[in-house]
Amino acid sequence: KEDHTVANLLRMQLLRDPAVKFAGYMHPHPLIHKINLKVQTSTSQVAPAETLSAAIEDLSNETDHLITQVTDAIEKWKRENDTMGMLGE
């Protein structure tokens, strides 16, 4: 289901690419889960589809990194706040 959350993430990631001149989207109707994405590159030697693919890959990597960081932080917190171990002493 495509909506503003995914579309805005893609737009912002695309705009990080120096080859992208313009990135925008339109969500035509709130009941229709579809977005229209427009990507314009600054040179004809870089295809908009390539920049979109790279943006999706970058977001995927960032998401994986975030999941790892959160999982590690939770595990660290659990180790530091282990009340079950303290109660048994």
Secondary structure as UniProt FT lines:
FT   HELIX           4..16
FT   TURN            18..19
FT   STRAND          20..26
FT   TURN            30..31
FT   STRAND          36..41
FT   TURN            44..45
FT   HELIX           48..80
FT   HELIX           83..87
//
